[in-house]
Amino acid sequence: MFVNRTRGVVWATSGVLALVGCTDPAQKTDLRPAGPPEVLSVLVMNDAAGGLAEGATFCKTGDSFRPGLDNTPDGVGHQLCPDDLSMGADEVADANPTNWYARVMFDELLDPSIEDLVPILDDTGMDTGTEMGTLANTQPFTLQCQSVNGGALVDIPYDGYYSPAGNKITWPVGPSLVITPSSPTLVATQSECQLTLKDNIKDEDGNPVPADQRGPYKFKIAPVAVIAADTAPADGDSVDPIAAGVDLTFNTDVSGVTGALVSWTPDPGNDYASAEAPNEYFFGADFGVNAMYAWTIKPGSMVKDQCGKVTTITAPSVDTGDAGSFMTNDLMFTGIAPFDTQANAKPSSKVTLKFNQYMNATTLAATEYSLTGPSGPVAGAAPSYDAAGNVIIDAELKPATMYTFTLKSGATIDDCPGGEGAFGTGCGTKSATFTNTADQVVHFTTAALALTGTTPADNDSVDAGTVSIFLTFNFDVDSTTLAASEISTSPNVQWDVSNAAANVIELDSHTALAPGDYTFTLKMGATLDDLVAPTADTYTQAADKVIHFTVTAPAPAGPPCY
């Protein structure tokens, strides 16, 4: 039966390590079974900047059996303990905040009863024929870290396993015990931690680890830091101004981040920050075209981790991912949507003029374009913006109808750095003007009215509480034309109906829904009007649209930081 002994072990960005053990009985093991088990080294997953490697926080001095230059799977040897045996190891001060763990290496095999082997089950609960080790019952260590509340040492729950293979030059080094905290991110950054061995760690002859080698072995969780390898764009890159800005990924989840964290040279104005993920933020501003911008995290800036612990950025640099520069590209017109001859354009689609920069729709004159249908010019067509800040020709289009759009030769549109014009608050300082050099003509036909999607989808799960169902159409739909008799729910639910967007009907449960299975039906024959004035087109549901969904109890709140 195969025993999984690499659970939770990470190297670089590979995710899981391959074991390199003693598969040949004649292979030199560098083990010495005589006497009690000696602690040769204590390693901790470190490199908070994102490299993710084990570093030594303790090396036994004067012992040639301790690890030195190690043959790790990345093909580059890593120095664990100094070659000079008289030297120990400096305390690890940058244990990775999101997945730190510790490894204690011994000079001989341990009594295997230090771990229990439990079967690994598949998703159906069937035994896979493999086992994994656990230290849950034997608990051979005391793992403690500073509490975020007052700084006193508190016990940290952990599991782990016994890794009997290896020696001082293999990876993993061994024999060793690996200790994995149950929730590493609940230990605040910059916290001091320590690992103490108990007397139940014994070799195969029953000898315990000598009392003077049981620790505590200390290490420290790294401060909040930017993962330099993940900073985008890379220093010196060129980017389209519409996508310009800098994306920073931190080594742990952070809170309280604002646009004021980053400063720009020259200052484009209207700095902001938006969360892409709990540990990733995008910093933007009003970037012009064909310009160089340098950025840096402001020295002295304070960033909080998810536990509220503050890290102060003291010396930002390109090397650490805290500073950089990029060049914005020249203004480019990239096309028109729908494309010429497109036969299935959504009736709610607008003609979109695509650029690599935000553009100022108000600078496109009515005489510089045309939009015509079977009866001539489309009434009310006017330049505007969509939700992404693209320039659109806003008009109500009929379904299953052919249209022709022309952007005329000589048409001009100023850019709109930052794209704020899309939200009615004005643009940054104009940096370029697009001039159309020849008529660009697009013929397209709109599709028939259709229901294009639902949220939740059939057989999805949603959290208990007030539940929302979204019906998405390919046209701008009037939610007031959906009659209560045209929908049903089992068990019965009273719904409040509104428009979530022009083409999306939102149904909100009038009261919180209890956990359980529900079936929602948009009935065959239900009719909905689009928003085209003065004559609306009517959509008719051809068959029952059924959505089965399960309301589940909300997940319990996670534990607080230690």
C-alpha positions as CSV (number, residue, x, y, z in Angstrom):
1,M,0.0,0.0,0.0
2,F,1.4,3.4,-1.0
3,V,1.9,5.9,1.8
4,N,1.6,9.6,0.9
5,R,4.4,11.4,2.7
6,T,4.5,14.7,0.7
7,R,1.2,16.1,1.9
8,G,1.4,19.8,2.2
9,V,5.0,20.1,1.1
10,V,5.7,22.8,-1.4
11,W,8.7,23.7,-3.5
12,A,8.9,26.9,-5.6
13,T,5.6,27.0,-7.6
14,S,5.4,23.3,-8.3
15,G,2.9,22.7,-5.5
16,V,4.0,19.2,-4.5
17,L,7.4,17.7,-4.0
18,A,8.5,14.4,-5.4
19,L,10.2,12.2,-2.8
20,V,13.8,11.3,-3.4
21,G,14.5,8.5,-1.0
22,C,16.7,5.4,-0.6
23,T,15.2,3.0,-3.2
24,D,18.3,1.0,-3.5
25,P,19.1,-1.0,-0.2
26,A,22.8,-0.6,-0.9
27,Q,22.6,3.1,-1.3
28,K,24.5,5.0,1.4
29,T,22.0,6.5,3.8
30,D,24.2,8.6,6.1
31,L,22.2,7.3,9.0
32,R,23.7,6.3,12.4
33,P,21.4,4.2,14.4
34,A,23.7,4.0,17.5
35,G,22.6,6.2,20.4
36,P,19.6,8.5,20.7
37,P,18.1,10.3,17.7
38,E,20.0,13.6,17.2
39,V,18.3,16.7,15.8
40,L,20.5,17.7,12.9
41,S,18.5,20.6,11.5
42,V,15.1,22.4,11.7
43,L,13.8,23.8,8.5
44,V,11.0,26.2,7.9
45,M,9.1,27.1,4.7
46,N,10.3,30.6,4.1
47,D,11.0,33.2,1.4
48,A,8.0,35.4,1.8
49,A,8.8,37.1,-1.5
50,G,7.3,34.1,-3.3
51,G,10.3,31.7,-3.9
52,L,8.9,29.2,-1.4
53,A,11.9,27.2,-0.2
54,E,12.8,25.5,3.1
55,G,15.4,27.4,5.1
56,A,17.3,26.3,8.1
57,T,16.4,28.0,11.4
58,F,18.7,25.5,13.3
59,C,21.8,23.6,12.3
60,K,23.6,21.3,14.7
61,T,27.2,22.6,14.9
62,G,30.1,20.2,14.5
63,D,28.0,17.5,13.0
64,S,28.9,16.3,9.5
65,F,25.6,14.5,9.1
66,R,23.6,17.7,8.9
67,P,22.4,18.9,5.5
68,G,24.5,21.4,3.5
69,L,24.2,22.0,-0.3
70,D,20.9,20.2,-1.0
71,N,19.9,18.7,-4.4
72,T,16.4,20.1,-4.7
73,P,14.0,19.4,-7.5
74,D,14.3,22.8,-9.2
75,G,17.7,21.8,-10.5
76,V,19.5,24.4,-8.5
77,G,21.2,23.4,-5.3
78,H,20.1,25.2,-2.1
79,Q,22.4,25.8,0.8
80,L,20.6,24.7,4.0
81,C,23.3,24.6,6.6
82,P,26.7,26.3,6.2
83,D,29.6,24.2,4.9
84,D,31.6,25.4,7.9
85,L,30.5,23.0,10.6
86,S,31.4,25.4,13.3
87,M,28.6,27.7,12.2
88,G,25.0,27.3,13.1
89,A,22.0,28.9,11.4
90,D,20.4,32.3,11.8
91,E,16.8,32.2,12.9
92,V,14.4,32.1,10.0
93,A,12.7,35.5,10.0
94,D,10.6,35.2,6.8
95,A,8.4,32.1,7.2
96,N,5.9,32.3,4.4
97,P,2.6,33.7,6.0
98,T,0.2,31.6,3.9
99,N,1.7,28.1,4.0
100,W,4.5,27.9,6.5
101,Y,5.4,24.6,8.0
102,A,8.5,23.1,9.8
103,R,10.6,20.1,9.3
104,V,12.8,18.5,12.0
105,M,15.6,16.3,10.6
106,F,17.1,13.4,12.6
107,D,20.2,11.3,12.1
108,E,18.4,8.0,12.3
109,L,15.0,6.3,11.7
110,L,12.4,7.0,14.3
111,D,9.9,4.6,15.9
112,P,7.2,4.7,13.2
113,S,4.4,4.6,15.8
114,I,5.0,8.4,16.1
115,E,2.4,8.7,13.3
116,D,-0.8,7.0,12.4
117,L,-1.6,5.9,8.9
118,V,-5.1,6.6,7.7
119,P,-6.7,5.6,4.4
120,I,-7.2,8.2,1.7
121,L,-10.8,8.1,0.4
122,D,-12.0,9.3,-3.0
123,D,-15.0,11.6,-3.4
124,T,-17.4,8.8,-3.0
125,G,-15.9,7.6,0.3
126,M,-14.2,4.6,-1.3
127,D,-10.7,3.5,-0.2
128,T,-8.1,4.5,-2.8
129,G,-5.6,2.0,-1.6
130,T,-3.3,4.7,-0.4
131,E,-2.6,6.0,3.1
132,M,-1.4,9.2,4.6
133,G,0.4,9.8,7.8
134,T,-0.9,12.0,10.6
135,L,0.4,13.3,13.9
136,A,-3.0,14.2,15.2
137,N,-3.1,11.6,17.9
138,T,0.6,11.5,19.0
139,Q,1.1,15.3,19.0
140,P,4.9,15.0,19.4
141,F,5.5,18.8,19.4
142,T,4.4,21.9,21.1
143,L,3.9,24.6,18.5
144,Q,3.5,28.1,19.8
145,C,3.3,31.6,18.2
146,Q,2.7,35.1,19.5
147,S,-0.9,36.0,19.8
148,V,-2.1,39.1,17.8
149,N,-3.9,40.0,21.1
150,G,-1.2,41.0,23.5
151,G,1.8,39.1,22.1
152,A,1.9,36.2,24.5
153,L,2.7,32.7,23.1
154,V,-0.3,30.6,22.4
155,D,-0.6,27.0,21.3
156,I,-1.2,26.5,17.5
157,P,-3.1,23.4,16.4
158,Y,-1.2,21.3,13.9
159,D,-0.9,18.0,12.1
160,G,2.0,16.5,10.2
161,Y,3.6,13.3,9.2
162,Y,6.8,11.2,9.5
163,S,9.1,11.2,6.4
164,P,11.6,8.3,6.9
165,A,13.3,8.5,3.6
166,G,16.4,10.6,2.7
167,N,19.6,11.8,4.1
168,K,21.6,15.1,4.1
169,I,21.9,15.4,0.3
170,T,18.5,14.2,-0.8
171,W,15.2,16.0,-1.1
172,P,13.4,16.0,1.2
173,V,16.2,15.6,3.8
174,G,15.5,12.9,6.3
175,P,14.5,11.1,8.3
176,S,12.2,13.9,9.5
177,L,9.0,15.0,11.1
178,V,7.0,17.6,9.2
179,I,4.7,19.9,11.2
180,T,1.9,21.7,9.4
181,P,-0.2,24.3,11.3
182,S,-4.0,23.8,10.8
183,S,-4.5,27.4,9.7
184,P,-1.2,29.1,9.0
185,T,-2.8,32.4,7.9
186,L,-4.4,32.8,11.4
187,V,-0.9,33.6,12.8
188,A,-0.3,37.2,12.2
189,T,2.7,38.4,10.2
190,Q,5.9,39.2,12.1
191,S,4.9,36.8,14.9
192,E,7.6,34.9,16.7
193,C,7.0,31.2,16.8
194,Q,8.7,28.2,18.5
195,L,8.7,24.5,18.2
196,T,9.4,22.2,21.2
197,L,9.9,18.5,20.9
198,K,8.3,16.1,23.4
199,D,9.7,12.9,24.9
200,N,7.5,10.6,22.8
201,I,9.8,11.1,19.8
202,K,12.0,8.0,19.9
203,D,14.2,5.9,17.7
204,E,13.5,2.3,16.7
205,D,15.3,1.1,19.9
206,G,13.1,3.2,22.1
207,N,15.7,6.0,22.8
208,P,14.1,9.5,23.1
209,V,15.6,12.7,21.7
210,P,18.1,14.1,24.2
211,A,16.5,16.6,26.5
212,D,19.0,19.3,25.5
213,Q,17.9,18.9,21.8
214,R,14.2,19.4,22.2
215,G,14.2,23.1,21.7
216,P,12.5,25.4,21.6
217,Y,13.5,26.1,18.0
218,K,12.5,29.6,17.0
219,F,11.4,31.2,13.8
220,K,9.4,34.3,12.7
221,I,6.6,34.8,10.3
222,A,7.5,37.3,7.5
223,P,6.1,40.8,7.3
224,V,3.6,41.7,4.6
225,A,5.6,41.9,1.3
226,V,4.9,42.2,-2.4
227,I,5.7,39.0,-4.4
228,A,8.1,40.6,-6.9
229,A,7.7,37.8,-9.5
230,D,3.9,38.5,-9.7
231,T,4.1,42.3,-10.1
232,A,2.5,43.3,-13.4
233,P,3.5,44.8,-15.7
234,A,7.1,43.9,-15.3
235,D,9.5,46.9,-14.9
236,G,10.0,48.5,-18.3
237,D,7.1,46.8,-20.1
238,S,4.8,48.6,-22.5
239,V,1.0,48.4,-21.9
240,D,-2.1,49.8,-23.6
241,P,-3.3,52.9,-21.7
242,I,-6.7,51.4,-21.2
243,A,-5.1,48.6,-19.1
244,A,-2.3,50.7,-17.6
245,G,-1.7,50.5,-13.9
246,V,0.1,48.1,-11.6
247,D,-1.1,44.8,-10.2
248,L,0.5,43.9,-6.9
249,T,0.2,40.5,-5.3
250,F,1.1,40.3,-1.6
251,N,2.4,37.3,0.3
252,T,-0.8,37.1,2.4
253,D,-4.3,38.6,2.5
254,V,-4.2,42.3,3.3
255,S,-6.8,44.9,4.3
256,G,-7.1,48.7,4.3
257,V,-5.3,49.1,1.0
258,T,-6.0,52.4,-0.9
259,G,-4.7,54.1,-4.0
260,A,-2.7,56.4,-1.7
261,L,-0.3,53.4,-1.2
262,V,1.3,54.0,-4.6
263,S,2.8,57.2,-5.9
264,W,3.4,58.0,-9.6
265,T,5.9,60.1,-11.6
266,P,4.6,62.0,-13.4
267,D,1.3,62.0,-11.4
268,P,-1.5,61.1,-13.8
269,G,-4.2,62.0,-11.3
270,N,-7.2,60.2,-9.8
271,D,-5.3,57.4,-8.1
272,Y,-7.3,54.5,-7.0
273,A,-7.0,50.9,-5.8
274,S,-9.3,48.0,-6.5
275,A,-9.2,44.5,-4.9
276,E,-8.7,41.7,-7.5
277,A,-8.4,39.1,-4.7
278,P,-7.8,39.3,-0.9
279,N,-4.0,39.4,-1.5
280,E,-4.1,41.2,-4.9
281,Y,-4.8,44.8,-5.7
282,F,-4.8,46.8,-8.9
283,F,-3.6,50.5,-8.7
284,G,-4.8,52.7,-11.5
285,A,-5.0,56.4,-12.5
286,D,-5.7,58.6,-15.5
287,F,-2.9,57.4,-17.9
288,G,-2.3,59.1,-21.2
289,V,-0.9,57.5,-24.3
290,N,2.7,57.2,-25.3
291,A,4.1,58.2,-21.9
292,M,6.5,56.7,-19.4
293,Y,5.2,56.3,-15.8
294,A,7.3,55.3,-12.8
295,W,5.6,54.1,-9.6
296,T,6.6,53.2,-6.1
297,I,5.0,52.2,-2.9
298,K,5.5,55.3,-0.8
299,P,8.2,54.8,1.9
300,G,6.6,54.7,5.3
301,S,3.3,53.2,3.9
302,M,1.6,50.9,6.3
303,V,-0.2,47.7,5.1
304,K,-2.3,45.5,7.4
305,D,-2.6,41.8,7.1
306,Q,-5.9,39.9,7.7
307,C,-5.2,39.8,11.4
308,G,-4.7,43.6,11.6
309,K,-0.9,43.4,12.1
310,V,0.8,46.4,10.4
311,T,3.9,46.2,8.2
312,T,5.6,49.4,7.3
313,I,7.2,49.6,3.8
314,T,10.6,51.2,4.4
315,A,12.8,50.8,1.3
316,P,10.7,50.1,-1.9
317,S,12.7,48.9,-4.9
318,V,12.3,47.3,-8.3
319,D,14.0,44.1,-6.9
320,T,11.4,43.6,-4.3
321,G,8.5,44.4,-6.5
322,D,7.6,47.6,-4.7
323,A,8.6,49.9,-7.6
324,G,8.8,50.0,-11.3
325,S,7.9,51.7,-14.5
326,F,6.0,51.1,-17.8
327,M,5.4,52.9,-21.1
328,T,1.9,53.4,-22.4
329,N,1.4,52.6,-26.1
330,D,0.2,55.0,-28.8
331,L,-3.5,55.5,-29.3
332,M,-4.9,52.7,-31.6
333,F,-8.4,52.1,-33.0
334,T,-8.9,48.3,-32.8
335,G,-12.2,47.7,-34.5
336,I,-16.0,47.9,-34.4
337,A,-18.5,45.5,-32.9
338,P,-20.7,43.9,-34.2
339,F,-18.3,42.9,-37.0
340,D,-19.2,43.3,-40.6
341,T,-21.8,40.7,-41.9
342,Q,-22.5,39.5,-38.3
343,A,-25.8,37.8,-38.3
344,N,-26.6,37.2,-34.6
345,A,-25.9,40.5,-32.9
346,K,-27.9,40.9,-29.7
347,P,-30.8,43.3,-30.0
348,S,-29.6,45.0,-26.8
349,S,-26.1,45.3,-28.2
350,K,-24.8,48.7,-29.0
351,V,-22.4,49.6,-31.8
352,T,-19.1,49.6,-30.0
353,L,-16.0,51.5,-31.1
354,K,-12.9,49.8,-29.7
355,F,-9.7,51.5,-28.8
356,N,-6.7,50.7,-26.6
357,Q,-7.5,53.8,-24.5
358,Y,-10.6,55.2,-22.9
359,M,-12.2,57.7,-25.3
360,N,-14.4,60.8,-24.8
361,A,-17.7,60.0,-26.5
362,T,-18.9,63.6,-26.3
363,T,-16.2,64.5,-28.9
364,L,-17.8,62.4,-31.6
365,A,-20.1,64.7,-33.6
366,A,-23.5,63.4,-34.9
367,T,-22.4,64.3,-38.4
368,E,-19.4,61.9,-38.2
369,Y,-21.3,58.6,-38.1
370,S,-24.6,57.1,-39.2
371,L,-26.7,54.2,-38.1
372,T,-29.5,53.1,-40.5
373,G,-32.1,50.4,-40.6
374,P,-34.8,49.3,-43.1
375,S,-36.7,52.5,-42.5
376,G,-33.7,54.9,-42.6
377,P,-31.7,56.5,-39.8
378,V,-32.3,55.0,-36.3
379,A,-34.0,57.6,-34.2
380,G,-32.2,58.6,-31.0
381,A,-28.9,57.1,-31.8
382,A,-26.2,59.0,-29.9
383,P,-22.6,58.5,-28.6
384,S,-22.4,57.2,-25.1
385,Y,-20.5,54.7,-22.9
386,D,-21.0,51.1,-21.9
387,A,-20.2,49.9,-18.3
388,A,-16.5,49.3,-19.3
389,G,-16.0,52.8,-20.6
390,N,-16.1,51.9,-24.3
391,V,-17.6,54.4,-26.8
392,I,-20.9,53.1,-28.0
393,I,-23.6,54.3,-30.3
394,D,-26.6,54.0,-28.0
395,A,-29.8,53.1,-29.8
396,E,-32.7,50.7,-29.4
397,L,-32.4,48.1,-32.1
398,K,-35.2,45.8,-33.2
399,P,-34.7,42.0,-33.2
400,A,-34.1,40.1,-36.5
401,T,-33.3,43.3,-38.4
402,M,-30.5,44.4,-40.7
403,Y,-28.6,47.6,-39.8
404,T,-25.7,49.5,-41.3
405,F,-23.2,51.6,-39.3
406,T,-20.7,54.0,-40.8
407,L,-17.9,55.8,-39.0
408,K,-17.2,58.5,-41.6
409,S,-13.8,59.6,-42.9
410,G,-12.5,62.5,-40.9
411,A,-14.4,61.6,-37.7
412,T,-12.4,62.6,-34.7
413,I,-12.6,61.4,-31.1
414,D,-10.4,62.6,-28.2
415,D,-9.1,60.2,-25.6
416,C,-10.4,60.2,-22.1
417,P,-7.5,59.2,-19.7
418,G,-8.8,57.2,-16.8
419,G,-12.2,56.6,-18.4
420,E,-14.1,58.6,-15.9
421,G,-16.2,60.1,-18.7
422,A,-17.9,56.7,-18.7
423,F,-19.4,57.5,-15.4
424,G,-20.3,61.1,-16.0
425,T,-17.4,62.6,-13.9
426,G,-15.2,63.9,-16.7
427,C,-12.0,62.8,-18.2
428,G,-8.4,63.3,-17.3
429,T,-6.2,65.6,-19.4
430,K,-6.6,64.8,-23.1
431,S,-3.4,63.1,-24.4
432,A,-4.4,62.2,-28.0
433,T,-7.0,62.4,-30.7
434,F,-8.1,59.7,-33.1
435,T,-8.8,60.7,-36.7
436,N,-10.6,58.2,-39.0
437,T,-8.9,58.2,-42.4
438,A,-11.6,56.4,-44.4
439,D,-15.2,55.4,-44.1
440,Q,-15.6,52.2,-42.0
441,V,-18.8,50.4,-42.8
442,V,-20.4,47.5,-40.8
443,H,-23.5,45.6,-41.9
444,F,-25.0,43.4,-39.2
445,T,-28.3,41.7,-38.4
446,T,-29.7,41.4,-34.9
447,A,-30.8,38.0,-33.5
448,A,-34.3,37.0,-32.5
449,L,-35.3,37.8,-28.9
450,A,-34.0,35.1,-26.5
451,L,-33.3,34.1,-22.9
452,T,-29.6,33.5,-22.9
453,G,-28.8,32.5,-19.3
454,T,-29.8,32.2,-15.7
455,T,-28.2,32.6,-12.3
456,P,-28.2,30.3,-10.5
457,A,-27.9,27.7,-13.3
458,D,-29.9,24.5,-13.1
459,N,-28.8,22.4,-10.1
460,D,-26.6,25.1,-8.6
461,S,-26.4,25.8,-4.8
462,V,-27.0,29.2,-3.1
463,D,-26.5,30.4,0.4
464,A,-29.4,30.6,2.8
465,G,-31.0,34.0,3.2
466,T,-32.5,36.3,0.7
467,V,-32.1,34.5,-2.6
468,S,-31.9,36.2,-6.0
469,I,-32.6,34.7,-9.5
470,F,-31.3,36.5,-12.5
471,L,-32.8,36.0,-16.0
472,T,-30.5,37.3,-18.7
473,F,-31.9,38.1,-22.2
474,N,-30.2,39.3,-25.4
475,F,-32.5,42.4,-25.4
476,D,-33.4,45.2,-23.0
477,V,-36.4,43.8,-21.2
478,D,-39.2,45.5,-19.3
479,S,-39.4,43.6,-16.0
480,T,-42.9,45.1,-15.2
481,T,-44.3,43.0,-18.1
482,L,-43.5,39.7,-16.3
483,A,-46.8,38.7,-14.6
484,A,-46.8,36.8,-11.3
485,S,-48.9,34.1,-12.9
486,E,-46.1,33.4,-15.5
487,I,-43.7,32.0,-12.9
488,S,-43.9,29.4,-10.2
489,T,-41.7,28.1,-7.4
490,S,-41.9,24.9,-5.3
491,P,-42.0,25.2,-2.4
492,N,-43.8,28.5,-2.9
493,V,-41.8,31.7,-2.8
494,Q,-42.9,35.3,-3.2
495,W,-40.6,37.2,-5.5
496,D,-39.9,40.9,-5.9
497,V,-39.2,41.6,-9.5
498,S,-37.0,44.4,-11.0
499,N,-34.4,45.1,-13.6
500,A,-30.8,44.3,-12.4
501,A,-29.6,45.7,-15.8
502,A,-31.4,46.7,-19.0
503,N,-31.3,43.1,-20.2
504,V,-31.5,41.3,-16.9
505,I,-34.6,40.6,-14.7
506,E,-33.9,40.2,-11.0
507,L,-36.2,38.2,-8.8
508,D,-35.5,38.6,-5.0
509,S,-37.2,36.4,-2.5
510,H,-39.4,38.6,-0.3
511,T,-38.2,36.8,2.8
512,A,-35.1,34.7,3.6
513,L,-35.3,31.1,2.2
514,A,-34.6,28.2,4.5
515,P,-32.1,25.5,3.4
516,G,-33.6,22.9,1.1
517,D,-34.3,22.1,-2.5
518,Y,-36.4,24.5,-4.7
519,T,-37.7,24.5,-8.3
520,F,-38.3,27.7,-10.2
521,T,-40.2,27.8,-13.5
522,L,-40.5,30.5,-16.1
523,K,-43.6,29.1,-17.7
524,M,-44.2,28.3,-21.3
525,G,-46.1,31.2,-22.9
526,A,-44.8,33.8,-20.5
527,T,-44.4,37.1,-22.4
528,L,-42.0,40.0,-21.9
529,D,-41.7,43.3,-23.7
530,D,-38.5,44.9,-24.7
531,L,-37.8,48.5,-24.0
532,V,-37.9,49.8,-27.6
533,A,-40.1,52.8,-28.0
534,P,-42.6,53.6,-29.3
535,T,-43.4,50.1,-30.3
536,A,-42.1,47.2,-28.1
537,D,-41.4,43.8,-29.4
538,T,-42.7,40.9,-27.3
539,Y,-40.7,37.8,-26.3
540,T,-42.7,34.6,-25.7
541,Q,-41.2,31.7,-23.7
542,A,-41.4,28.7,-26.0
543,A,-41.2,26.0,-23.2
544,D,-41.0,25.8,-19.5
545,K,-37.6,27.0,-18.3
546,V,-36.9,25.1,-15.1
547,I,-34.2,25.9,-12.5
548,H,-33.6,23.5,-9.7
549,F,-31.5,25.0,-6.9
550,T,-30.5,24.1,-3.4
551,V,-30.4,26.6,-0.6
552,T,-27.6,25.6,1.8
553,A,-26.8,26.8,5.3
554,P,-24.1,29.5,5.2
555,A,-20.6,28.4,6.1
556,P,-19.7,29.1,9.7
557,A,-17.5,32.1,10.3
558,G,-13.8,31.2,10.3
559,P,-11.9,31.2,13.6
560,P,-10.3,34.5,14.7
561,C,-6.6,35.0,14.5
562,Y,-4.6,33.5,17.2
